Amino acid sequence: MTTETGEDYRDAVLPGVRWSDRRFVGCAFVEADLRGMVTSGCTFEDCDFTRADLGESRHTSTAFRNCLFRRATLTDSAFTACSLLGSTFVEARFRPWTITDSDLTLASLTEADLRDTDLSGLRLRETNLMGADLRKTDLRGADLRGARLQDARFDGADLRGARLDATGLTHGKLAGALVDLDTAIAFAAAHGLRVGSADQTA
């Protein structure tokens, strides 16, 4: 794997670039034009994508670890079997965004607009989703244990099979979300309710 360290791609115009099995460490892609880029088996570590345009890009088995996406454009991009471990997204544009079989553990998506996005089956452990808009989002089977969900909105979201801990069940705005029976019982318990049959005595 070819490694580049500290390279400066600021304002680079690279639409449609194709990178395979390359490693970038501490590189700057600030305001770079990366529309339609295709990556496969690449690694980006501690890279800065501030105001970069990654619209319509495609990424397969690529890792973006501890990267910064401040005001970056990700519309119409697709991430498949990727890792976004510890990356931070600030005022980034996502919708529409396709992401499948990927890991967002420890990522920060504070106040991200992810309405109507399919996030099913994703690893979102300890992800910062505070204030995120997750209305009508598909989160079936997602792992949200340890995620920070204060003020996150879930109206119309599908949480069937999702794994949430007691903190997430009490901090997120889950009114109007679709859940399975196990989550409903866990939600009730997290809010101090006691679940029992009608003929059960105290």
C-alpha positions as CSV (number, residue, x, y, z in Angstrom):
1,M,0.0,0.0,0.0
2,T,1.4,3.4,-1.0
3,T,1.5,5.9,1.9
4,E,1.3,9.7,1.7
5,T,1.9,11.7,4.9
6,G,1.1,15.3,5.4
7,E,0.4,16.0,1.7
8,D,-1.5,19.2,0.8
9,Y,-4.4,18.7,-1.6
10,R,-6.0,22.0,-0.8
11,D,-8.2,23.3,-3.6
12,A,-7.2,20.3,-5.7
13,V,-9.4,19.6,-8.7
14,L,-9.7,15.8,-8.9
15,P,-13.2,15.0,-10.1
16,G,-13.6,11.3,-10.9
17,V,-10.2,10.3,-9.5
18,R,-9.8,6.6,-8.7
19,W,-7.6,5.5,-5.8
20,S,-7.0,1.9,-4.8
21,D,-5.0,0.5,-1.9
22,R,-3.5,3.9,-0.9
23,R,-3.0,5.3,2.6
24,F,-3.2,9.0,3.5
25,V,-2.0,10.2,6.9
26,G,-2.6,13.8,8.1
27,C,-3.3,15.0,4.6
28,A,-5.4,18.2,3.8
29,F,-8.2,18.0,1.3
30,V,-9.6,21.4,2.3
31,E,-12.0,22.7,-0.4
32,A,-10.9,20.0,-2.8
33,D,-13.1,19.0,-5.7
34,L,-13.5,15.3,-5.3
35,R,-16.8,14.8,-7.0
36,G,-17.4,11.4,-8.3
37,M,-14.1,10.0,-6.8
38,V,-13.9,6.2,-6.4
39,T,-11.8,4.6,-3.6
40,S,-11.3,0.9,-2.9
41,G,-9.3,-0.5,0.0
42,C,-7.9,3.0,0.9
43,T,-7.2,4.4,4.3
44,F,-7.4,8.1,5.4
45,E,-6.2,8.9,8.9
46,D,-6.5,12.3,10.6
47,C,-7.2,13.9,7.2
48,D,-9.0,17.2,6.8
49,F,-11.9,17.4,4.3
50,T,-13.2,20.8,5.4
51,R,-15.5,22.2,2.7
52,A,-14.4,19.4,0.3
53,D,-16.9,18.2,-2.3
54,L,-17.3,14.5,-2.3
55,G,-20.7,14.5,-4.0
56,E,-21.5,11.3,-6.1
57,S,-18.3,9.7,-4.8
58,R,-18.1,5.9,-4.2
59,H,-16.1,4.2,-1.5
60,T,-15.7,0.4,-0.9
61,S,-13.8,-1.1,2.0
62,T,-12.2,2.3,2.7
63,A,-11.4,3.6,6.1
64,F,-11.8,7.3,7.2
65,R,-10.3,7.3,10.7
66,N,-10.4,10.4,12.8
67,C,-11.0,12.6,9.8
68,L,-12.8,16.0,9.8
69,F,-15.6,16.7,7.4
70,R,-16.5,20.3,8.3
71,R,-19.1,21.7,5.9
72,A,-18.2,18.9,3.4
73,T,-20.6,17.8,0.7
74,L,-21.5,14.1,0.7
75,T,-24.7,14.2,-1.3
76,D,-25.4,11.2,-3.5
77,S,-22.2,9.5,-2.2
78,A,-22.1,5.8,-1.4
79,F,-20.1,4.1,1.3
80,T,-20.0,0.2,1.3
81,A,-18.2,-1.8,4.0
82,C,-16.3,1.3,5.2
83,S,-15.1,2.5,8.5
84,L,-15.7,6.1,9.7
85,L,-14.3,5.4,13.2
86,G,-13.9,8.6,15.2
87,S,-14.5,10.9,12.3
88,T,-16.3,14.3,12.9
89,F,-19.0,15.7,10.7
90,V,-19.8,19.4,11.3
91,E,-22.6,21.0,9.2
92,A,-21.9,18.4,6.5
93,R,-24.5,17.9,3.7
94,F,-25.5,14.2,3.4
95,R,-28.9,13.8,1.8
96,P,-29.3,11.6,-0.1
97,W,-26.6,9.4,1.3
98,T,-26.1,5.7,0.9
99,I,-24.1,3.8,3.5
100,T,-24.2,0.1,4.0
101,D,-22.4,-2.5,6.2
102,S,-20.2,0.3,7.7
103,D,-18.8,1.3,11.1
104,L,-19.5,4.7,12.6
105,T,-18.3,3.9,16.1
106,L,-17.2,7.0,18.0
107,A,-18.0,9.3,15.1
108,S,-19.6,12.7,15.7
109,L,-22.7,13.5,13.8
110,T,-24.0,16.3,16.0
111,E,-27.2,18.0,14.6
112,A,-26.7,16.0,11.3
113,D,-29.6,16.0,8.9
114,L,-30.1,12.3,8.2
115,R,-33.9,12.3,7.5
116,D,-35.1,9.4,5.3
117,T,-31.6,7.8,5.3
118,D,-31.1,4.0,5.4
119,L,-28.8,3.4,8.4
120,S,-30.0,-0.2,9.0
121,G,-27.5,-2.6,10.4
122,L,-24.8,0.0,10.9
123,R,-22.4,0.1,13.9
124,L,-23.2,3.3,15.7
125,R,-21.7,2.5,19.1
126,E,-20.8,5.5,21.2
127,T,-21.6,7.7,18.2
128,N,-22.4,11.3,19.0
129,L,-25.9,11.9,17.5
130,M,-26.9,14.8,19.8
131,G,-29.5,16.9,18.1
132,A,-29.4,14.8,14.9
133,D,-32.5,14.7,12.7
134,L,-33.3,11.0,12.3
135,R,-36.9,11.4,11.3
136,K,-38.2,8.6,9.0
137,T,-34.7,7.0,9.2
138,D,-34.3,3.3,8.8
139,L,-32.3,2.1,11.8
140,R,-33.4,-1.6,11.8
141,G,-30.8,-3.8,13.4
142,A,-28.4,-0.8,14.0
143,D,-26.2,-1.0,17.1
144,L,-26.8,2.3,19.0
145,R,-25.4,1.1,22.4
146,G,-23.5,3.9,24.1
147,A,-24.6,6.5,21.5
148,R,-25.3,10.0,22.7
149,L,-28.9,10.7,21.6
150,Q,-29.8,13.8,23.6
151,D,-32.4,15.8,21.6
152,A,-32.1,13.4,18.6
153,R,-35.4,13.2,16.8
154,F,-36.8,9.8,15.8
155,D,-40.3,10.6,14.6
156,G,-41.3,8.0,12.0
157,A,-38.0,6.2,12.3
158,D,-37.9,2.4,12.2
159,L,-36.0,1.1,15.2
160,R,-37.1,-2.6,15.0
161,G,-34.2,-4.8,16.0
162,A,-32.0,-1.9,16.9
163,R,-29.9,-2.1,20.1
164,L,-30.2,0.8,22.5
165,D,-29.1,1.1,26.1
166,A,-31.1,2.7,28.9
167,T,-29.4,6.1,28.4
168,G,-30.3,6.2,24.8
169,L,-33.9,5.2,25.5
170,T,-34.3,8.0,27.9
171,H,-32.4,10.8,26.2
172,G,-33.6,10.4,22.6
173,K,-36.9,11.8,21.4
174,L,-38.4,8.5,20.5
175,A,-42.1,9.5,20.3
176,G,-43.5,8.3,17.0
177,A,-40.8,5.8,16.3
178,L,-41.6,2.2,15.3
179,V,-40.1,-0.3,17.7
180,D,-40.4,-4.0,18.4
181,L,-41.8,-5.5,21.6
182,D,-38.4,-6.0,23.3
183,T,-37.5,-2.3,22.8
184,A,-40.9,-1.2,24.0
185,I,-40.4,-3.2,27.2
186,A,-36.9,-1.8,27.6
187,F,-38.2,1.7,27.0
188,A,-40.9,1.3,29.7
189,A,-38.3,-0.1,32.1
190,A,-35.9,2.8,31.4
191,H,-38.7,5.2,32.3
192,G,-39.4,3.5,35.6
193,L,-42.5,1.5,34.5
194,R,-43.2,-2.0,35.8
195,V,-44.5,-4.4,33.1
196,G,-46.8,-7.2,34.3
197,S,-49.9,-9.1,33.3
198,A,-53.4,-7.8,34.2
199,D,-53.9,-10.5,36.9
200,Q,-50.5,-10.0,38.5
201,T,-50.7,-8.6,42.0
202,A,-48.2,-6.2,43.5
